[in-house]
Amino acid sequence: MGKSKVLVVGGTGYIGRRIVKASLEQGHETYVLQRPDIGLETEKVQMLLSFKKQGAHLVEGSFSNHQSLVDAVKLVDVVICTMSGVHFRSHNLMMQLKLVEAIKDAGNVKVCRSL
Ligand SMILES: NC(=O)c1ccc[n+]([C@@H]2O[C@H](COP(=O)([O-])OP(=O)(O)OC[C@H]3O[C@@H](n4cnc5c(N)ncnc54)[C@H](OP(=O)(O)O)[C@@H]3O)[C@@H](O)[C@H]2O)c1
């Protein structure tokens, strides 16, 4: 199978960290969205650094900054969204729609999966 450039959104989550690991293991060029919103959350910062050590690229991007999402999406051809953690399902969907808008504006993504 050919190799892809993969962006994982929600990469430090339970599912996301497993997707990052699998993507790296399968030799895909792997990008992980690094949200400034996480601040100094030690566990997340350490996990992101460990992804970087394993060969992933960290890309800064925020759901409150459309252009930053477009710029992140433009780097890849596959987007896997494993975000959650937003209390209301409707809010979670609104957040995911922001990613969909960024993917549409970027115009280069071939595959997009959301869990
Ligand atoms: N856990 C399971 O067994 C399981 C099974 C089947 C399906 N799922 C589905 O898989 C998805 C992920 O589940 P999970 O268990 O991995 O969730 P999780 O551990 O809570 O991780 C979700 C990730 O979403 C990101 N996130 C949290 N709040 C956010 C916000 N306000 N804005 C943007 N991103 C935010 C965070 O990633 P960053 O900080 O890295 O951005 C967080 O680590 C969900 O849709 C869930 O329904 C989970």
The ligand as an ORCA input file, in Angstrom:
! r2SCAN-3c Opt
* xyz 0 1
  N     -12.429      5.468     23.833
  C     -13.111      4.520     23.203
  O     -13.131      3.328     23.610
  C     -13.868      4.821     21.928
  C     -14.474      3.780     21.220
  C     -15.132      4.062     20.020
  C     -15.232      5.362     19.560
  N     -14.671      6.358     20.279
  C     -14.801      7.717     19.742
  O     -13.491      8.187     19.420
  C     -13.445      9.586     19.659
  C     -12.307      9.887     20.617
  O     -12.530      9.229     21.849
  P     -11.412      9.174     22.975
  O     -11.858      8.193     23.965
  O     -10.072      8.996     22.323
  O     -11.530     10.648     23.604
  P     -10.485     11.401     24.546
  O      -9.510     10.460     25.157
  O     -11.313     12.260     25.437
  O      -9.665     12.305     23.531
  C     -10.297     13.266     22.768
  C      -9.308     14.315     22.287
  O     -10.058     15.374     21.719
  C      -9.305     16.574     21.832
  N     -10.156     17.610     22.460
  C     -10.672     17.612     23.706
  N     -11.377     18.750     23.929
  C     -11.274     19.473     22.784
  C     -11.758     20.747     22.383
  N     -12.507     21.515     23.195
  N     -11.457     21.176     21.139
  C     -10.708     20.423     20.301
  N     -10.206     19.199     20.625
  C     -10.502     18.742     21.859
  C      -8.124     16.297     22.731
  O      -6.979     16.052     21.896
  P      -5.740     17.065     21.787
  O      -5.613     17.754     23.112
  O      -4.589     16.176     21.434
  O      -6.093     18.025     20.694
  C      -8.493     14.978     23.396
  O      -7.394     14.235     23.775
  C     -14.818      9.996     20.223
  O     -15.598     10.495     19.181
  C     -15.374      8.694     20.746
  O     -16.773      8.702     20.726
  C     -13.982      6.127     21.431
*
